[in-house]
Amino acid sequence: MSKPKAILLFGPPGAGKGTVGAKLTNVSANYHLSTGDIFRGLPPESPNGKVFYSYANEGKLVPDDVTIEIFWRYMQGLIDTNKFDPSTQYIFLDGMPRTAEQAKILDKYVDVVKIISLKITNDDEIVERLAKRAKIEKRADDADKSIVLNRLAQYREKTQVVLEHYDDAIISEFDAQKTPLEVFRNVLDGTLDVLNQSPAEA
């Protein structure tokens, strides 16, 4: 089996990665996978859950290789149950890789053919967006301003460096401070060059 072709969704917390990924899936019949959803939904007694919580319960960062391994096990499950077909579908990957080391390891499992980088320069807007999301989705980490600012600092320190791992030719930047509809239209227009090809051609 050839490696799945991935379109990465990059951006700080609150940039709208999940919204864009879901909308792209709706109009293109591809697959949107939020790695945050994978980890938040891990049953503690499952094989992946036991590995993840053995680190998380001690307040330790999950090592990069373990993070990618858990992601790939999940991906294999999608493929084995025919929920994702890498021969006909792209995967919109939201939330990974988060470090340069993860990017290197991820290369073994997927071919990254496009990166959608959502830019927000106003921290106050990010805090406000996440506060609204916290009320809707009951996510406590989104409601605490100090936690949000810490996540932003981590994103700028580690995640932005990830983009340096990839060829500039596949990176497209979009202003995520526009309306959700404008952002989606711009992203769709900027991604059609890939979406108009089958994964086998990309």
Secondary structure, DSSP 8 states (H G I E B T S, - for coil): ----EEEEEE-STTS-HHHHHHHHHHHH--EEEEHHHHHHT--TTSHHHHHHHHHHTTT----HHHHHHHHHHHHHHHHHTTS--TTT--EEEES---SHHHHHHHTTT-EEEEEEEEE---HHHHHHHHHHHHHHHT-HHHH-HHHHHHHHHHIIIIIHHHGGGS-GGGEEEEETTS-HHHHHHHHHHHHHHHHTS-TTT-
